[in-house]
Amino acid sequence: MVFEPLLGDLPQLLRMPFFQMALIGGCLVSIICSIMGLFLVLRQESMIGDSVAHTAFGGIALGLLLGIDPILTAMVISVLALLAISYMRSKGIAQSDSAMAIMLAGGFSLGLIIISIAGGFTVAIMDYLFGSILTITWSDMLLIGILAVVVILVVILLYKELVAITFDERASRMNGIPVSAISIVFNILMGITIVLSIKVVGIILVVALLVLPALTALQFQLSFKNTIIYSIMFGLISMITGIIVSGMMDVAAAGVIVFTGILIFLAVTGYRRYVIPS
């Protein structure tokens, strides 16, 4: 969604309730994505965000068709897709990338079929495809806030187990870690995270919100805990800068948020590799 023409006056922007909600909601989503995305990147499953986001398209279309909250139907579809990907991988039915491709194609094709049957949803679908951060409601904020608390608590309580599974799943099983149960919890949280992120940057760009902060933080080669902190920091910088710049310049919020993240990644990578190479 493109910001309506504003005066470009930052203090005035910050006094507007919808802009305040966009900033708060965006920052919460950024924190969640920065944490969850780091685990995805280290597991070499970065594109799972893109796959599940496109799969959620089917759930969004179904929700619009049935007249219920598309976010709820998208969450159900996304979680089921992640569990299906995990099942196919664990049972040797398909490799991760192949399973992701199947889910992506299935969910997106379902969405296209539903849209054609319903005669199109035009504006509503466009908001979900490209993001609509200014339409975040109090109910969305409540969901995002609850998810942020749950994600942080899960990471704190299961930190050692999550790190162990991330780096060596087989060894984790041998050491008695309940890999399957923890993976189910992680997949549920990831599915909800992806769907809520769609409200901010849309289906097409949601993978960037998950991957860019983590990749940028990893350039510093820090401890895992510090990498999480750096990932959150870079995610917040991208989100806040993107929202403010888009508001002042009247351009698409999602595009500015992601492009800011890309610029930060390029700057950090260039600095680490060529200015102070390790």
C-alpha positions as CSV (number, residue, x, y, z in Angstrom):
1,M,0.0,0.0,0.0
2,V,1.2,3.5,-0.8
3,F,1.0,6.2,1.9
4,E,-1.5,8.9,1.2
5,P,0.1,12.3,0.5
6,L,1.5,13.7,3.7
7,L,3.2,16.9,4.5
8,G,6.7,15.3,4.9
9,D,6.8,16.8,8.4
10,L,8.2,14.1,10.7
11,P,6.8,15.5,14.0
12,Q,3.4,15.8,12.4
13,L,3.7,12.2,11.1
14,L,4.6,10.9,14.5
15,R,1.5,12.5,16.0
16,M,-0.8,10.6,13.7
17,P,-2.4,7.5,15.4
18,F,-2.3,5.4,12.2
19,F,1.4,6.2,11.8
20,Q,2.1,5.4,15.4
21,M,0.4,2.1,15.1
22,A,2.3,1.3,11.9
23,L,5.6,2.0,13.7
24,I,4.8,-0.1,16.7
25,G,3.3,-3.0,14.7
26,G,6.2,-2.9,12.2
27,C,8.8,-2.9,15.0
28,L,7.2,-5.9,16.7
29,V,7.0,-7.8,13.5
30,S,10.6,-6.9,12.7
31,I,11.8,-8.3,16.1
32,I,9.9,-11.6,15.5
33,C,11.2,-12.0,12.0
34,S,14.7,-11.1,13.0
35,I,14.8,-13.9,15.6
36,M,12.9,-16.6,13.6
37,G,14.8,-15.7,10.4
38,L,18.2,-16.4,12.0
39,F,17.2,-20.0,12.6
40,L,16.0,-20.3,9.0
41,V,19.2,-18.9,7.6
42,L,21.4,-21.2,9.7
43,R,19.3,-24.2,8.7
44,Q,19.8,-23.2,5.1
45,E,16.0,-22.9,4.7
46,S,15.8,-19.2,3.8
47,M,13.3,-19.7,1.0
48,I,10.8,-21.4,3.3
49,G,9.5,-17.9,4.1
50,D,8.8,-17.3,0.4
51,S,7.2,-20.7,-0.1
52,V,4.9,-20.5,2.9
53,A,4.0,-16.9,2.2
54,H,2.8,-17.9,-1.3
55,T,1.0,-20.9,0.2
56,A,-0.8,-18.5,2.5
57,F,-2.2,-16.8,-0.6
58,G,-4.6,-19.8,-0.9
59,G,-5.7,-19.3,2.7
60,I,-6.2,-15.5,2.2
61,A,-8.3,-16.1,-0.9
62,L,-10.4,-18.7,1.0
63,G,-11.0,-16.4,3.9
64,L,-12.1,-13.6,1.6
65,L,-14.4,-16.0,-0.2
66,L,-16.0,-17.3,3.0
67,G,-16.3,-13.8,4.5
68,I,-14.1,-14.5,7.5
69,D,-10.8,-13.0,8.6
70,P,-8.2,-14.0,5.9
71,I,-5.4,-13.8,8.4
72,L,-6.9,-16.7,10.4
73,T,-7.4,-18.9,7.4
74,A,-3.9,-18.0,6.1
75,M,-2.4,-19.0,9.5
76,V,-4.1,-22.4,9.4
77,I,-2.9,-23.0,5.8
78,S,0.6,-21.8,6.6
79,V,1.1,-23.9,9.7
80,L,-0.2,-27.0,7.8
81,A,2.1,-26.3,4.9
82,L,5.1,-26.1,7.3
83,L,4.2,-29.3,9.0
84,A,3.7,-31.0,5.6
85,I,7.2,-29.7,4.5
86,S,8.7,-31.1,7.7
87,Y,6.9,-34.4,7.3
88,M,8.0,-34.9,3.7
89,R,11.6,-34.1,4.6
90,S,11.7,-36.3,7.7
91,K,10.1,-39.3,5.8
92,G,12.4,-39.0,2.8
93,I,9.4,-38.2,0.5
94,A,11.1,-35.0,-0.8
95,Q,14.0,-32.7,0.0
96,S,13.3,-29.4,1.7
97,D,13.5,-27.4,-1.5
98,S,11.2,-29.8,-3.4
99,A,8.7,-29.9,-0.6
100,M,8.7,-26.1,-0.5
101,A,8.0,-25.9,-4.2
102,I,5.1,-28.3,-3.9
103,M,3.5,-26.3,-1.1
104,L,4.1,-23.0,-2.9
105,A,2.5,-24.3,-6.1
106,G,-0.4,-25.9,-4.3
107,G,-1.3,-22.9,-2.1
108,F,-0.9,-20.3,-4.9
109,S,-2.8,-22.3,-7.4
110,L,-5.6,-22.8,-4.9
111,G,-5.7,-19.0,-4.4
112,L,-5.9,-18.4,-8.2
113,I,-8.8,-20.9,-8.5
114,I,-10.7,-19.3,-5.7
115,I,-10.2,-15.8,-7.0
116,S,-11.4,-16.9,-10.5
117,I,-14.5,-18.5,-9.0
118,A,-15.3,-15.5,-6.9
119,G,-14.7,-13.0,-9.7
120,G,-11.7,-11.4,-8.1
121,F,-11.1,-9.4,-4.9
122,T,-9.0,-6.6,-6.5
123,V,-8.0,-4.2,-3.7
124,A,-8.1,-6.7,-0.8
125,I,-5.8,-9.2,-2.6
126,M,-3.5,-6.4,-3.7
127,D,-3.0,-5.3,-0.1
128,Y,-1.9,-8.8,0.9
129,L,0.3,-9.2,-2.2
130,F,2.2,-6.0,-1.6
131,G,1.6,-5.2,2.0
132,S,-0.6,-2.7,3.8
133,I,1.1,-1.6,7.0
134,L,-1.2,1.4,7.5
135,T,-4.2,-0.8,7.8
136,I,-2.9,-2.6,10.9
137,T,-5.8,-2.7,13.4
138,W,-5.8,-3.1,17.2
139,S,-6.7,-6.8,16.8
140,D,-3.7,-7.2,14.5
141,M,-1.6,-5.4,17.1
142,L,-2.9,-7.8,19.8
143,L,-1.9,-10.8,17.7
144,I,1.5,-9.4,16.9
145,G,2.1,-8.5,20.5
146,I,1.1,-12.0,21.8
147,L,3.3,-13.6,19.1
148,A,6.3,-11.4,20.0
149,V,6.0,-12.5,23.7
150,V,5.6,-16.2,22.8
151,V,8.5,-16.2,20.4
152,I,10.8,-14.5,22.9
153,L,9.8,-16.9,25.7
154,V,10.2,-20.0,23.5
155,V,13.7,-18.8,22.4
156,I,14.7,-18.2,26.0
157,L,13.3,-21.4,27.4
158,L,14.4,-23.7,24.5
159,Y,17.5,-21.8,23.6
160,K,20.0,-24.6,24.0
161,E,17.7,-27.1,22.2
162,L,16.9,-24.8,19.3
163,V,20.6,-24.0,18.7
164,A,21.5,-27.7,18.9
165,I,18.7,-28.7,16.4
166,T,19.7,-25.9,14.1
167,F,23.3,-27.0,13.8
168,D,23.0,-30.8,14.1
169,E,19.5,-32.4,14.1
170,R,20.8,-36.0,14.2
171,A,23.1,-35.4,17.1
172,S,20.3,-33.7,18.9
173,R,18.1,-36.8,18.6
174,M,20.9,-38.9,19.9
175,N,21.3,-36.6,22.9
176,G,17.6,-37.1,23.8
177,I,16.3,-33.7,22.6
178,P,12.7,-34.0,21.5
179,V,13.4,-32.8,18.0
180,S,10.0,-33.6,16.6
181,A,8.0,-31.8,19.3
182,I,10.3,-28.7,19.3
183,S,10.1,-28.6,15.5
184,I,6.3,-28.6,15.6
185,V,6.3,-25.7,18.0
186,F,8.9,-23.8,15.8
187,N,6.8,-24.5,12.7
188,I,3.6,-23.2,14.3
189,L,5.4,-20.0,15.4
190,M,7.0,-19.6,12.0
191,G,3.7,-20.0,10.1
192,I,2.0,-17.4,12.3
193,T,5.1,-15.1,11.9
194,I,5.0,-15.3,8.1
195,V,1.3,-14.5,7.9
196,L,1.5,-11.5,10.2
197,S,4.5,-10.3,8.2
198,I,2.3,-10.3,5.1
199,K,0.4,-7.4,6.6
200,V,3.6,-5.4,6.7
201,V,5.4,-6.1,3.4
202,G,3.1,-8.4,1.5
203,I,3.4,-12.0,0.2
204,I,6.0,-11.1,-2.4
205,L,8.6,-9.5,-0.1
206,V,8.0,-11.3,3.2
207,V,11.1,-13.5,2.7
208,A,13.3,-10.4,2.8
209,L,12.0,-9.5,6.3
210,L,13.1,-12.9,7.6
211,V,16.4,-13.2,5.8
212,L,18.1,-9.8,5.5
213,P,18.5,-8.9,9.2
214,A,20.0,-12.4,9.9
215,L,22.3,-12.3,6.9
216,T,23.5,-8.8,7.9
217,A,24.2,-9.8,11.5
218,L,26.0,-13.0,10.5
219,Q,28.6,-10.9,8.7
220,F,30.1,-10.0,12.1
221,Q,30.8,-13.6,13.1
222,L,29.6,-13.1,16.7
223,S,28.3,-15.6,19.3
224,F,24.8,-16.9,18.6
225,K,23.2,-14.6,21.3
226,N,25.0,-11.5,20.0
227,T,24.0,-12.4,16.5
228,I,20.3,-12.5,17.5
229,I,20.8,-9.0,19.1
230,Y,22.4,-7.7,15.9
231,S,19.8,-9.2,13.8
232,I,17.0,-7.5,15.8
233,M,18.9,-4.2,15.6
234,F,19.3,-4.3,11.8
235,G,15.7,-5.4,11.4
236,L,14.5,-2.4,13.5
237,I,16.7,0.0,11.6
238,S,15.3,-1.1,8.3
239,M,11.7,-1.1,9.5
240,I,11.8,2.3,11.2
241,T,13.8,4.0,8.4
242,G,11.5,2.4,5.8
243,I,8.3,3.5,7.4
244,I,9.5,7.1,8.1
245,V,11.0,7.6,4.6
246,S,8.0,6.1,2.9
247,G,5.7,8.4,4.9
248,M,7.7,11.5,4.2
249,M,8.3,10.8,0.5
250,D,4.9,9.2,-0.3
251,V,6.2,5.9,-1.6
252,A,5.3,2.3,-1.0
253,A,6.2,1.3,2.5
254,A,7.0,-2.3,1.8
255,G,9.4,-1.4,-1.0
256,V,11.3,1.1,1.1
257,I,11.5,-1.2,4.1
258,V,13.0,-4.0,2.1
259,F,15.3,-1.8,0.0
260,T,16.6,-0.2,3.1
261,G,17.4,-3.7,4.5
262,I,19.3,-4.5,1.2
263,L,21.3,-1.3,1.4
264,I,22.3,-2.0,5.0
265,F,23.3,-5.6,4.1
266,L,25.4,-4.3,1.2
267,A,27.0,-1.6,3.3
268,V,27.8,-4.0,6.2
269,T,29.1,-6.7,3.9
270,G,31.3,-4.3,2.0
271,Y,32.7,-2.8,5.2
272,R,33.4,-6.1,6.8
273,R,35.0,-7.6,3.7
274,Y,37.0,-4.7,2.2
275,V,37.5,-2.1,4.9
276,I,38.3,-4.3,8.0
277,P,38.7,-7.8,6.5
278,S,39.1,-10.5,9.2
